[in-house]
Amino acid sequence: MSNFISAGIPAELASLGTSTATFPSSGAVVVLAGDLGNTAASPQVVSTHLTAALPVAQGGTGTTSTLTGVVRGGSPVTASELSGDITTSGSNVTTLATVATPGTNTKVTFNAKGLVTSGATATLASADFANQGTTTTVLHGNAAGNPAFSAVSLTADVSGVLPTANGGTNQNSTATFPTSGTVATGTGTTNTVPKFTTGASGIIGNSSVTDNGTIVTFTEPLILPQGVVGAPCIGISGDAGTGFFQASVGNLSFDSSGTVQNLMAANLLRNRSTTAVSWSTGDPTAAGGDINLNRAAANVLGIGTGETVNSNGWFNYGGQKRVSTQFDKTDTTLTNITGLSVTILAGRTYRFRAVLWVTANVTGGQKYAIGGGATATSIIYNIITVNNTTNAIVISSKQTALGGSAGQAAATDDFTTIDGMITVNAGGTLTVQFAQNAASGTSSVLVGSNFTVDDVA
C-alpha cells in the first residue's frame, strides 16, 4: 500500500493508527452497523444479502419452502395436533367444522365461543316456539308489532258471505231473529235448521224458513204463533194461501189455497171428506198411490184403490188364516191344524168361525175342538158337521170350555163349521184342533179350509 502513497498520510487517517485486522476476500458481503458518516444514506440489508433462511428466533420461518395451513416452528401443524372446532383438509389447510346446511336448517345452536355447533329444522309443534296459542285461537297479524293468538272475532275478522258448500247460508241476511226475516236457506236435499232462541226452544214469532231442496229438519221443537186461514205460519212458496198454521193451541192445520184440508190435534187427525190417506210402493212425492182409506159415507170407512174416494180396495189382517197343505191324522190325539192359529189379546172379546172340508176313514172317523195357549174368561162354540153324501147332520155339539170336543165315525165326505165367541183372560193363541174318533186309517183336513177371528169389543 505504501507504494501507492506519494505524499504524506492525511491527518484524518493518521489518527486511526495501525491495524492487524483481516479484511474480507473479494466477492464477500459485509453488513455494516451504525452510521459511517459522510454517506448519502444509512446502510440497508436486502434479501440478496442473506445466504440462509431467517431463523424463527429472528422472526423468520426457518425454512425456504412455501408453507400452507397453520405453521409452528417452521413446519405446518398436522391434523393429529388439532382438536375442537378446527380441522385440516388437503395440504393441511385449516377449516371450521360444518355443522349446519345454509338454506336448509332453520334452527342452530352456538357454543360459548359464538361458533355454530349444530343445525336442525325448527318444528312448530314443539318447544322451538314458546307461544303456540290454544285449540280455540288463531294467529292474528299485527302491522305495528308482533302477531298474537286470539279467538276469531265474527265482527272484525270475517269478511264475505259463507257459502252453503262450507256450511253457511250463502245469504247476507239482516233478519232479526227470531221475530222476522229469513231464518235459514239452503240448496241441498237435506238442510238442518238449528235452535234459534235462547231460553225457549224453536221459532217464536212471524219467522220463516226457506229452502230450495226437499227436506228441512228442525233440531229443536218448532213453536208456531197462532195463524189464520190464508195466512199460514209456515207457507209454501208459490201459493201464499197454502201451508201450515196453528188454528188454536194444540192444533196444527193445513191450508190449501185458503181452504182448510186437514187438522192435527193431540188426539185427532181430521180430513175433509174429499181427501184420502193413500199408500204406494214408489216415491210418495209422486202420484201413484194404489190403496187408500177414505170416508165412503157418513159413519162409513172406505178402503179404496188409487188416490180417489171409493170402496174398491181390499183389507187383510191377522185374524184370517187358511190351510195350504193337507193335514192328516191317524190317531185320536187332538192336534192343532197347521195354519189355523191366531194370536189374541188379554181382555178382548173375539168372534171366530172355522170352515173345514174333511175326508174321514169310515172307521177312524173325525173329532174337533177349539184350543190354544190363551185362557178364557168365557167361551162358547158349536161344532156342526154335515155329510156331503146324505146331507145329514152327523155332529151337532155345543161346547163351553177350551178343548171341549165332539166326534163321530162312518161318514167319510164331510163339511164342518165351528162358530163361537171367546172373552180372553190371558192372551195367547186360539187354534182349531183335529183328530180321529178311533184310530184307523187316515182322516184329513183338506186345503182351503180356513179360520177367521174378529175383535168385537
Phi and psi in degrees as a GROMACS rama.xvg file:
@    title "Ramachandran Plot"
@    xaxis  label "Phi"
@    yaxis  label "Psi"
@TYPE xy
-64.6785  -20.8731  SER-2
-67.563  -20.6762  ASN-3
-98.2695  -7.11187  PHE-4
-93.746  117.366  ILE-5
-106.083  -8.44842  SER-6
-127.993  -176.18  ALA-7
-72.9203  156.823  GLY-8
-72.8552  130.429  ILE-9
-58.7741  154.541  PRO-10
-61.3089  -34.7175  ALA-11
-62.6808  -35.5514  GLU-12
-83.7731  -29.3337  LEU-13
-64.1084  -26.779  ALA-14
-76.3017  -10.9583  SER-15
-78.4557  -21.5427  LEU-16
76.7967  -158.972  GLY-17
-110.966  156.971  THR-18
-141.644  152.374  SER-19
-112.113  19.1466  THR-20
-66.2434  152.951  ALA-21
-94.7321  123.809  THR-22
-91.0394  149.442  PHE-23
-64.0012  153.231  PRO-24
-78.7253  175.537  SER-25
-66.0247  133.197  SER-26
93.0067  -6.13532  GLY-27
-80.372  153.075  ALA-28
-103.35  128.535  VAL-29
-115.819  127.962  VAL-30
-98.8559  120.07  VAL-31
-98.1744  144.123  LEU-32
-111.182  149.721  ALA-33
84.8202  -175.117  GLY-34
-111.305  120.253  ASP-35
-77.8459  -13.0089  LEU-36
77.6485  158.394  GLY-37
56.2845  26.5669  ASN-38
-115.874  159.419  THR-39
-72.4038  -29.7599  ALA-40
-152.583  161.702  ALA-41
-69.6046  156.16  SER-42
-64.0827  148.686  PRO-43
-129.501  152.639  GLN-44
-109.28  127.448  VAL-45
-121.166  167.478  VAL-46
-61.6499  -27.2565  SER-47
-71.6296  -13.7956  THR-48
-86.1778  -8.40552  HIS-49
-93.6918  137.035  LEU-50
-106.916  -3.77616  THR-51
-152.663  169.572  ALA-52
-66.288  139.62  ALA-53
-67.1227  125.283  LEU-54
-64.0295  157.899  PRO-55
-61.62  -34.6913  VAL-56
-64.4288  -24.6136  ALA-57
-102.359  17.7298  GLN-58
93.8325  5.94245  GLY-59
-95.8005  -169.888  GLY-60
-101.339  -14.2615  THR-61
79.0064  4.35143  GLY-62
-145.092  153.436  THR-63
-97.1612  1.40179  THR-64
-82.5625  155.171  SER-65
-77.4481  126.744  THR-66
-106.921  144.002  LEU-67
-126.536  160.31  THR-68
79.1024  -155.999  GLY-69
-87.6993  128.808  VAL-70
-113.388  137.201  VAL-71
-140.93  125.42  ARG-72
62.8739  31.542  GLY-73
88.3146  5.98202  GLY-74
-143.751  151.825  SER-75
-66.4964  151.381  PRO-76
-79.8491  132.839  VAL-77
-86.0081  163.958  THR-78
-61.7169  -32.9781  ALA-79
-68.066  -18.5919  SER-80
-91.2632  -2.11476  GLU-81
-103.616  154.162  LEU-82
-157.581  165.932  SER-83
87.3576  -129.183  GLY-84
-89.6953  -5.04421  ASP-85
-116.278  141.805  ILE-86
-133.681  173.547  THR-87
-121.291  154.04  THR-88
-151.893  155.571  SER-89
64.0484  -133.323  GLY-90
-85.2535  61.271  SER-91
59.6367  28.2544  ASN-92
-75.6583  130.461  VAL-93
-91.4191  137.551  THR-94
-138.971  157.932  THR-95
-78.9753  145.091  LEU-96
-63.7863  137.891  ALA-97
-88.5608  116.536  THR-98
-120.598  -8.43812  VAL-99
-136.959  146.895  ALA-100
-100.768  116.811  THR-101
-59.177  137.103  PRO-102
79.7126  -5.77653  GLY-103
-115.289  -52.112  THR-104
-79.7634  127.14  ASN-105
-103.416  3.08521  THR-106
-141.408  126.467  LYS-107
-129.941  157.092  VAL-108
-121.694  153.546  THR-109
-123.773  152.893  PHE-110
-97.0478  -173.4  ASN-111
-67.1118  -18.6128  ALA-112
-88.5155  -2.46462  LYS-113
85.7372  11.449  GLY-114
-92.6256  143.484  LEU-115
-69.5945  127.821  VAL-116
-109.288  -19.4279  THR-117
-160.625  159.403  SER-118
-138.956  143.744  GLY-119
-155.211  178.501  ALA-120
-98.1206  126.723  THR-121
-68.0475  136.675  ALA-122
-110.703  128.519  THR-123
-62.6456  -46.9093  LEU-124
-84.8194  63.8063  ALA-125
-157.645  -176.766  SER-126
-72.8594  -3.00393  ALA-127
-61.9881  -27.1146  ASP-128
-121.896  116.909  PHE-129
-68.5569  -39.9394  ALA-130
-111.978  106.935  ASN-131
-110.846  8.25819  GLN-132
71.5352  -162.606  GLY-133
-127.573  178.515  THR-134
-69.3405  -10.1393  THR-135
-115.715  15.8953  THR-136
-128.216  159.668  THR-137
-128.783  162.055  VAL-138
-84.0647  123.74  LEU-139
-105.178  134.324  HIS-140
-71.2463  161.116  GLY-141
-144.219  107.616  ASN-142
-64.039  -21.1289  ALA-143
-109.15  4.58837  ALA-144
-173.585  -160.406  GLY-145
-72.8477  147.885  ASN-146
-68.4113  161.415  PRO-147
-146.806  153.92  ALA-148
-86.2461  138.18  PHE-149
-164.033  167.207  SER-150
-68.641  156.402  ALA-151
-72.0365  130.071  VAL-152
-93.1423  116.765  SER-153
-66.2302  -22.341  LEU-154
-91.4407  -31.1699  THR-155
-105.166  -26.1973  ALA-156
-103.425  -8.93854  ASP-157
-109.55  133.742  VAL-158
-132.176  157.174  SER-159
79.5216  -173.187  GLY-160
-119.465  127.656  VAL-161
-70.1153  121.316  LEU-162
-74.6387  164.213  PRO-163
-64.8927  -29.5105  THR-164
-63.3551  -21.4479  ALA-165
-110.346  21.1149  ASN-166
88.9614  8.15008  GLY-167
-95.8889  -171.797  GLY-168
-99.3331  -14.1205  THR-169
61.2166  23.3189  ASN-170
-127.884  134.705  GLN-171
-96.2239  77.1702  ASN-172
-90.8454  142.506  SER-173
-111.205  23.9177  THR-174
-64.3995  148.153  ALA-175
-97.1154  114.438  THR-176
-87.7316  141.994  PHE-177
-105.107  25.6926  PRO-178
-89.0827  -28.3722  THR-179
-159.238  170.504  SER-180
90.9494  -176.52  GLY-181
-86.8513  124.185  THR-182
-81.1779  -51.112  VAL-183
-155.068  150.466  ALA-184
-134.465  163.064  THR-185
-163.428  165.35  GLY-186
-126.659  -2.72731  THR-187
-85.5578  -174.621  GLY-188
-86.5354  -18.9659  THR-189
-137.767  122.479  THR-190
-131.759  137.523  ASN-191
-105.992  127.731  THR-192
-100.121  117.243  VAL-193
-80.3161  -176.879  PRO-194
-70.3183  130.76  LYS-195
-103.534  -17.8341  PHE-196
-117.637  157.159  THR-197
-98.0649  138.175  THR-198
95.3843  -97.4131  GLY-199
-72.773  148.519  ALA-200
-90.5776  152.759  SER-201
87.9168  -160.205  GLY-202
-106.402  127.532  ILE-203
-120.492  124.572  ILE-204
116.113  -171.93  GLY-205
-91.1086  60.0072  ASN-206
-95.0551  167.697  SER-207
-139.321  155.901  SER-208
-122.192  122.907  VAL-209
-115.709  142.591  THR-210
-152.216  134.318  ASP-211
-92.813  1.2096  ASN-212
-95.3553  -145.617  GLY-213
-118.132  -17.8056  THR-214
-133.978  132.014  ILE-215
-120.818  123.798  VAL-216
-113.556  126.918  THR-217
-94.921  129.307  PHE-218
-87.8841  -6.64929  THR-219
-133.445  161.089  GLU-220
-56.9236  141.952  PRO-221
-97.8933  115.195  LEU-222
-103.3  114.951  ILE-223
-99.581  144.685  LEU-224
-75.4203  165.221  PRO-225
-73.0819  130.087  GLN-226
-115.02  -169.75  GLY-227
-138.164  163.54  VAL-228
-61.5865  133.631  VAL-229
89.5288  -15.5901  GLY-230
-134.479  70.4667  ALA-231
-64.2937  153.346  PRO-232
-70.1501  -37.3555  CYS-233
-116.812  104.46  ILE-234
-91.9269  158.993  GLY-235
-107.324  124.445  ILE-236
-56.626  137.752  SER-237
102.387  -18.0932  GLY-238
-146.116  102.851  ASP-239
-63.4147  -21.5468  ALA-240
-99.1215  14.8869  GLY-241
-119.242  132.3  THR-242
154.452  -170.382  GLY-243
-100.593  147.258  PHE-244
-152.853  158.924  PHE-245
-91.9335  103.941  GLN-246
-69.4594  -35.9022  ALA-247
-158.953  172.3  SER-248
-59.5594  124.643  VAL-249
89.8223  -2.70394  GLY-250
-118.605  134.579  ASN-251
-119.775  124.213  LEU-252
-117.015  155.689  SER-253
-116.003  128.14  PHE-254
-112.476  130.194  ASP-255
-121.183  112.885  SER-256
53.0661  40.3964  SER-257
86.0364  7.58788  GLY-258
-123.117  126.915  THR-259
-71.6578  124.533  VAL-260
-105.099  -34.2412  GLN-261
-141.34  152.063  ASN-262
-137.907  132.028  LEU-263
-118.829  122.269  MET-264
-119.808  -179.059  ALA-265
-60.8651  -34.0938  ALA-266
-128.322  24.3454  ASN-267
-156.858  139.771  LEU-268
-126.486  114.706  LEU-269
-116.027  132.626  ARG-270
-122.674  158.042  ASN-271
-71.1261  155.76  ARG-272
-64.6125  -18.2246  SER-273
-89.3445  0.422818  THR-274
-105.571  158.369  THR-275
-137.899  153.353  ALA-276
-100.564  114.007  VAL-277
-117.783  162.994  SER-278
-132.426  150.258  TRP-279
-145.957  166.279  SER-280
-88.4405  -6.98233  THR-281
-107.435  -157.15  GLY-282
-65.0222  121.163  ASP-283
-66.9623  -16.3951  PRO-284
-80.1799  -10.5427  THR-285
-105.495  155.761  ALA-286
-67.1071  155.38  ALA-287
136.792  16.7122  GLY-288
-62.261  138.162  GLY-289
-109.497  -12.3403  ASP-290
-145.127  146.062  ILE-291
-152.11  162.06  ASN-292
-107.287  139.042  LEU-293
-152.3  174.247  ASN-294
-95.1807  100.577  ARG-295
-70.6191  -37.5212  ALA-296
-163.797  177.056  ALA-297
-56.8643  124.783  ALA-298
66.8489  17.0128  ASN-299
-125.813  124.303  VAL-300
-93.0704  128.281  LEU-301
-105.087  146.252  GLY-302
-110.396  107.675  ILE-303
-110.519  169.552  GLY-304
-106.235  158.065  THR-305
66.4932  -144.54  GLY-306
-124.982  20.9001  GLU-307
-115.174  161.106  THR-308
-73.3594  115.775  VAL-309
-161.527  178.255  ASN-310
-125.13  41.5872  SER-311
-98.4317  0.792643  ASN-312
-86.503  174.952  GLY-313
-121.762  155.537  TRP-314
-128.678  128.3  PHE-315
-125.168  138.517  ASN-316
-146.719  175.682  TYR-317
-70.7881  -8.98239  GLY-318
-92.0161  14.0049  GLY-319
-116.626  116.837  GLN-320
-133.155  155.095  LYS-321
-148.077  162.628  ARG-322
-90.2783  121.151  VAL-323
-105.476  -14.4543  SER-324
-134.611  131.556  THR-325
-51.8198  134.419  GLN-326
-107.166  117.782  PHE-327
-108.91  145.354  ASP-328
-134.271  142.651  LYS-329
-128.463  11.0686  THR-330
-141.596  -177.77  ASP-331
-99.2276  6.04763  THR-332
-82.479  120.753  THR-333
-63.6865  131.488  LEU-334
-134.839  143.949  THR-335
-60.8493  129.692  ASN-336
-73.411  125.207  ILE-337
-57.0883  125.121  THR-338
99.2515  -19.9705  GLY-339
-104.695  65.7958  LEU-340
-139.425  133.026  SER-341
-129.696  139.86  VAL-342
-89.317  126.911  THR-343
-117.958  160.087  ILE-344
-106.672  148.333  LEU-345
-62.142  140.016  ALA-346
82.7735  -5.40651  GLY-347
-98.9962  157.847  ARG-348
-114.872  134.373  THR-349
-127.246  146.645  TYR-350
-102.167  137.714  ARG-351
-135.602  153.879  PHE-352
-148.406  128.127  ARG-353
-110.926  134.759  ALA-354
-122.195  117.311  VAL-355
-128.316  132.292  LEU-356
-104.376  128.063  TRP-357
-132.103  139.409  VAL-358
-115.965  125.579  THR-359
-120.219  147.604  ALA-360
-66.1187  139.273  ASN-361
-60.2113  -30.5351  VAL-362
-95.4904  -41.9404  THR-363
-67.2143  -38.421  GLY-364
67.5777  -151.399  GLY-365
-149.824  152.19  GLN-366
-149.904  142.947  LYS-367
-133.959  155.007  TYR-368
-162.388  165.241  ALA-369
-110.734  125.944  ILE-370
-138.805  -152.18  GLY-371
128.372  -175.255  GLY-372
-88.5724  -16.0761  GLY-373
-73.7935  159.756  ALA-374
-114.499  154.885  THR-375
-114.149  134.409  ALA-376
-72.4664  -39.0799  THR-377
-155.358  150.045  SER-378
-153.682  144.733  ILE-379
-149.07  136.531  ILE-380
-156.485  153.771  TYR-381
-113.828  137.485  ASN-382
-108.519  118.505  ILE-383
-123.916  123.971  ILE-384
-122.499  127.435  THR-385
-113.903  130.783  VAL-386
-79.1676  126.765  ASN-387
-72.8387  -17.3611  ASN-388
-83.5128  -43.7817  THR-389
-105.002  -9.91088  THR-390
62.0731  15.7253  ASN-391
-86.2319  144.124  ALA-392
-79.6932  113.949  ILE-393
-96.9825  -19.8441  VAL-394
-135.247  131.033  ILE-395
-145.042  103.946  SER-396
-142.876  132.598  SER-397
-99.3608  134.602  LYS-398
-123.728  145.743  GLN-399
-127.223  21.8529  THR-400
-148.918  146.292  ALA-401
-59.8324  133.435  LEU-402
90.8976  -7.10694  GLY-403
-64.5454  131.987  GLY-404
-129.895  163.502  SER-405
-148.489  146.058  ALA-406
-154.175  176.591  GLY-407
-165.328  169.962  GLN-408
-133.714  163.86  ALA-409
104.249  -45.8464  ALA-410
-75.3139  138.072  ALA-411
-117.559  -21.6928  THR-412
-124.791  103.988  ASP-413
-134.434  159.689  ASP-414
-128.305  122.344  PHE-415
-122.87  137.473  THR-416
-123.97  144.897  THR-417
-129.442  113.835  ILE-418
-117.207  135.918  ASP-419
-166.073  -179.201  GLY-420
-134.395  144.276  MET-421
-139.462  134.561  ILE-422
-103.8  123.931  THR-423
-87.2783  134.45  VAL-424
-89.759  -68.0648  ASN-425
-110.133  130.373  ALA-426
-65.3674  158.789  GLY-427
165.676  -150.537  GLY-428
-97.2591  150.643  THR-429
-122.738  123.543  LEU-430
-133.558  157.226  THR-431
-95.8863  131.465  VAL-432
-116.019  150.976  GLN-433
-144.689  147.913  PHE-434
-160.038  174.159  ALA-435
-83.7301  153.16  GLN-436
-78.261  -30.2661  ASN-437
-145.274  137.833  ALA-438
-68.5496  108.817  ALA-439
-168.306  126.297  SER-440
60.218  -145.018  GLY-441
-133.844  133.7  THR-442
-118.438  142.771  SER-443
-136.138  145.693  SER-444
-98.1432  125.581  VAL-445
-86.7032  159.528  LEU-446
-60.4609  138.229  VAL-447
105.012  -17.5275  GLY-448
-60.2137  148.779  SER-449
-147.421  167.521  ASN-450
-143.1  125.252  PHE-451
-122.983  130.762  THR-452
-127.847  128.221  VAL-453
-122.975  137.199  ASP-454
-79.0596  124.928  ASP-455
-114.941  -10.6881  VAL-456
